[in-house]
Amino acid sequence: MDINKTVNGNIPIVTINTDKFKTFTLRITFRNELDVETVTLRNILARMMIKRTKTYDTEAKLIQYLSEYYGAHLTYQTSKIGSSHLVHFTLEFVNERFIHEDLDILENLSKLLNELLNTPFSYDEKTVEYLEKEKRLYKNRLKSMMDNSMQRAYVNLLDEMFGDSAEGALSYGKIEDIDDITIDDIKRVHESMMSNDEMMILLCGNINDNTHESLEKIYSRKEEIKLPFSTYKMDINKVLNYKVDHDDVEQSKAILGFKIDKENTSEMAVRILNTMFGGSASSYLFKHLREERSLAYQISSTVDIKNGLLFALAGVDHSRVKETEEHILIELEKFQNGDFTDEFLEETKNKILSDRKNSKDRSKALISIVYNEYLMDTNEHQFIEKVNNITREDVIQAAKSVHIDTVYTLTGGQSDDS
């Protein structure tokens, strides 16, 4: 595998040359500081951009055009890293060297992406009906997500921890922001994204000599935009916030939100701690609470390493909420006291390295790894070295740097709020 970075038309272009895949995966990523006022807008904009262009002015026409290139597939995704909001456009298509037809697929699809990126500049009143349809569809999608009681509990936890501040904002925005979006808002946010966002083009596949000439046709700028990468600083609270909501749910959802003192630990130590604590099927939460005590139907932990947040999430019987919450804290205490084996630590480190290696067998995951390495100014060798260098003392220190902030319960039964 050969990774090459160039700058063409003042836009960084990264090519990942590998013979693992018979397809190309092309991703265009836009990154800027997350703004709670525009995060929902950016999602609606991206939805509109992948469904029609000026030439292919209906979703059916665009799909038909893409199907002519052996089922090329166009999607969008938003994500949040640190305090950044990212919009990704991903196009997957066959590598023309593996077909018998004489088609310049990369060249033609690069031109299509140029039109996709430019089309919102010409949005007018005729586009309002299209906007209203996408607003309605996106609202239904977010409502469907909130029908999941665990997702609803997680959103409510973030509201308790951060209110309306950007620290608690999710990459897909809020339902309540959708109705007020206008076509002028869409044009304004598009103009800002194209002018002010850091932009990168990444291509993964079996590269040939003409690849860069095609990629240059996607977009160009008057100057390269390189934005700093930053994270939020979490204030460690001394007072525990406890909140219980009642709803019609079959099982209670208990989520514990922790803040991490990042100055007293390392990101890799926190990552390994999370995997051992609740981030895998061999974790303490899964083995001790679900398998041994049968306390939870589902239980896991997840971590936002960059911002210093850790969450433990459990689905439990209404009558066992308090017991579960107490035992989650007991399991964390075990790591703070060093109550884990060196063998378990080494198994976890090997799992992290193995998972990363396996991720590189999927083109989209490989692109994400390469992009994050660029963003964090790191590389594969440094990642492996950081994992291997973590000691049990590092994990203990990471656990001691984790402080409970908020306990949120969504329950359908009577809970002890004390």
N, C-alpha and C positions, 0 to 999 in steps of 0.2 A: 504493500500500500504506500502510495506517494501522495503527500499533501503539499499543494502549491498555492501560495497566496500572491496575488498581483493586485494592482489598482488600475482599473480602466474606466475612463470617463468619470474619474474621481469617486468611483465606487469600488470598495474591496470585493474581489472575486476570489473565492476559495474553491479549488477543485480537489476532490479526493479520488485519486486514480486507483481503482481496484478491479480485479477480474472476478470478484465474488458474485456480482450481479449481472443479469442480462438486461436489466432496465436501468434507466437514469432516474434519480431523484433530485429535483431542482427546487431549492428553497430560497425565497426572498424574505429577509427578516428586517423589520423596522423596530427600532428601540428608542424609547424616550422615558423621561421621568413619569411615573404613574401620577395621573391627575384624576381625582375622584369626579371632576366635572366632565371629563371626556372619555372615561374608560368604557362606558356603555355605548357612546357614540362610535368609538373606534371598532367595536364589535359589529354594530349595525352596518357601518361603512364597509368593513371587510366582507360581510355576508353579501352585500350588494355587488361588490367588485368581482366576486368569483362566479356570479350567476349570469352576467351579461356584459357585453362590451358595445362600443359604438357600432361595429360591423355586425356582430352577432347579438342583436338587440333583444333577444328573448333567451330564457334559460334553455329551452328546447333546441334553439339554433346553436348555442354554444356547446351543448352536450353532443349534438350531431357532429359538429366540427371536430371535437376532441375524439369522438369515436372513429373518425376516419384515420386517426393515428393509433390504431390498434388499442382503443380503449384508454387513451390518456386520461388521467384522473386529477382533477384540480380541487384542492381543499384549502381552508384557512383554519388557523388556530391562534388563540391568544394565550399568553402566559405571563407570569410575574416572577422576576428574579431580583432579589434585593428590593430596591425602591424603583426598579425599572418595569415598564409595561412593554411587552413585545407583541407584535403582530406578525405572524408567519403565513406566507402563501406558499403552498407546496404543490408541485406538479410532478406526477410520476408517469413515465412513458417508456416504451420499449426502445432499446438501443438499436438503431437502424442497421448496424453491422450484422445483426442476427435475423434479419428478414431479407426476403428475396426481391422485394419491390424497391424501386429507385425513388426513395423519399428522403428529403433533407429535413428530418423531423425536428432536430434541435434548432435549426435555423428558423423554421416556420413557427415553432412554439415559442421561441424567444421573441419573435415579432408580435405574437399574440399577447405575451406577457407585457410587452411595451404598451400595447393598446389597453390592456386591463388596468395598468397603472395610471394611464392618462385619461381614461374615459370619464371618471368623476368630475374632471374639469369642465365637461360639457353638460353636466346635469342641469335640467331646467324644470319648469312647471310640469312638463309631460312625465317627469320622473317621480312626481309626488305620489301617484297611484302605486308605483312600484315600491317606494319607500314605505307607504302605509301597509302594504302587504308584508314586507319584511319585518316591520315593527310587530305586526300581529303574530307572525310565525315565531319571532324571537321571544316574544312575551310568553307564548305557549311553551316554548322550549324551557325557559327559566321556571315557569310554573311546574312543569313536569319534573324538573330537577328538585324543586322544593317539596314535591310530593313524597320524596324520599326523606323519611323522618330523621335519619342520621345527618343528611346534608342540611336539613332545616336546623337541626340542633347545632351543627358546626357554625352555620351563619349566625345564629343567635349568640353563640359563645363569642365570636369575633365582635359582635355588636357590644357585648358586655365589656370586653377587654379594651376596645379601641373607639367605640362610638362611630362617628362619621369620619374619623381621620384616615389618612391614606394607608397607615400601617395595617388596618384591618380590611382594606378594600380587596375584592376578589377580581381576578383578571377578566371575568365575563360581565361585570357591571351589576346593575340593580334593575329589577322589574319596574320600580316606581319612577325611574328616569326615562323610560321608553316613550311614554305618551307625548311628552313635550318636544321630542326631537323633530326638527324641521329640515327641509332640503337645504336651507342656507347653513344650518349647523353641520350637515354632512359635508358640504363643499368647503366650509371653513376648516373642519378637522382634517379633511383630505389634503388641503393646501398646506396645513401645518405639518402633517406627516411627511409629505413629499419634500418639504423645504427644510424641516428642522430635525427630523428623526435621523439617528444613525442608521445607515442602510448597509446590508451585506447580501451578496449573492453566493450561494453555496451549491455545488453540483457534485453528486456522488455517482460513480459508475466507471465504465471502461472508456477512458478519455482518449481522443485522437488529436491530431495536430490542429484541426480547424475549430476545436471546441471554443476557445477564447474569442475567436472572431464572431461566433454566433452569440455568445453571452454578452458581448459588448452592445448588442442591439436591444437589450432589455431596457436599459435606462442610463442616463448620464446626468451629471450635475456640474455646476460651475466650479464648485470646490468640494473637497472631501469633508464630511462632517464626522468628527470623532468625539463622542461624549464620554465623560467620566462615569465610572461605575460606582454606585454608592449603595449603602444599606441604611436601614432605620436603626436608631439607637433606642434600645428598650430600657425603660426605667424599671428597676426591680422594686416591686411594692412589698411593704412589710405586712400589709393587711390583706387577708384572703377574702376575695369576693365570691359569694355563694349565691346562685340564682336557680330557682326551680320554676318551670312553666308546666302547665297542665294542658294536655291535648288528647285527642282520640287516637292513641297509639297502642299497638298490641304489646310492645315491650318498651321499657324505658331506655332512653339514650343518655348515657352519662359521659361527659367529656371534661377532662381536666386539662386546662391550659397552663403551661409553664413558660417562664421567661428565663433565658440563659445569660449569665454574666460572661459575655464573649471575651472580655479582657483577661479572664482567669482560666481560659481553656483554649483548645484549638478546634477548628472546624472538623478536622478528621476524627479527633477523639469523640466529638459529639455525634458524628455520623456512626461511628462504631458502637458507641453507647446506645443509640437509638435502635440499631439492629439487634443488639443483645437484649434490650429492655422490652421492645414490643414490635420491632420492625420486621420480624421473620417468623416462620412457623416453629423455629426452635427457640424463640425468645422466652424470657421469663414470664411475661404477661400471658402468652398463649399456653405455655406448659403448666404454670402454676395456678392460674385463675380459671382457664377454660377447661383444660384436660384433667387436672388433679382435683380442683374444688368445684368444677361445673358451675362457676359463678356467672359466666357470661356466655351468651349465644355467639357473640362475635366480640373480639377485642384485638386491638392493635395500637401502635403508636406511629406517629409521623413527625417529621422535623423540617422546619424551615431554617436551614443551617445559616444562610447568609444574614437573616434578620435576628436569629437567636430565639426561636420559638419551638416548643415541643408540645405535642398534643397526644393524650391518651384517650382513645375512643372505645366505648363499650356499649353493647346492647344486652340488657339484663331484665330479669323479672322485676316488676314494680316493687316487690317486697325486699329486694336484695340490692337496692341502689347504694345505700350507705355502706354496706359490707364490701361491695365491689370497689367503691371509691377509696375506702380505707386500705384495702389490700393492694391497690395500685400504688399508693404511697409507700406501703411496706416493701413492695418489690423494688422501688426506686432506692429506698434506704439500703437495701442489700448491696447495691452497686456503690453507694456512698461509703459503705463499711468494708468494701472489698470482698464481699461474699459471692465470689464467682471464681471459676477455675481458669488457670492459664490455658487449658485445652479448649475451653469454650471461647476464649478470646482469640486463639489462633484459628479455630474453625470459622469464626465470624470474619476475621480478616481475609481468610481464603475465600469465603463466600462472596465478599465484596469484590475481590479481584476477579473471581470467576464470573460473577454477574456482569461486570464491566466488559470482560472479554466476550461473553455471549452477546452482549448488546451490539457489538460491532458486526454481528452477523445479520443485522437489520439495518437497512440503509438510512432510514429516518432517525433511528437511534444513534447511528454513527455520525450523522450530520450534527445532531444535538450535542454530542460529546465534543466534536471539533469546534463548534461554535462557542461552547462554554469555555473550552481551553483558551480560545482567542479572547473571550471576554475577561477571564480571570488571569490572563497572561501566564498560563502554566502549560504543562505538556504531560504526555503519558508517563514518561519516566519519573517525573516529580510526583505524580499521583501514586504510583506504585511504591515509591520510596516513602511517602508520607504514611501509607497504610502499614507498611512493614515496620516502620519506626515507632508505632504506637505501642506503649507499654501498659501494664495493668495500672500503674500509678497515674498514667494519663487518663484512663477511663474513670478511675476513682475521682480524679480532680474534675473531670467533665460532669460526673454525676453530682458532685458537690456544688457545681456552678448552676445547676438546674433548680429553679425556685418556683413553687406553686403560686399561681396568680389568681386564677378563676376556676371555679367548679360550676359547671352548668349541667342541669338535668332537665330533660324533656320527658314527662311521665304522664301516664293515663291513670295512675293510681294515686293513693294518698302517700305522700313522702314526708319524712321527718326533715324539716327545714332547719333544724337547730345546728 
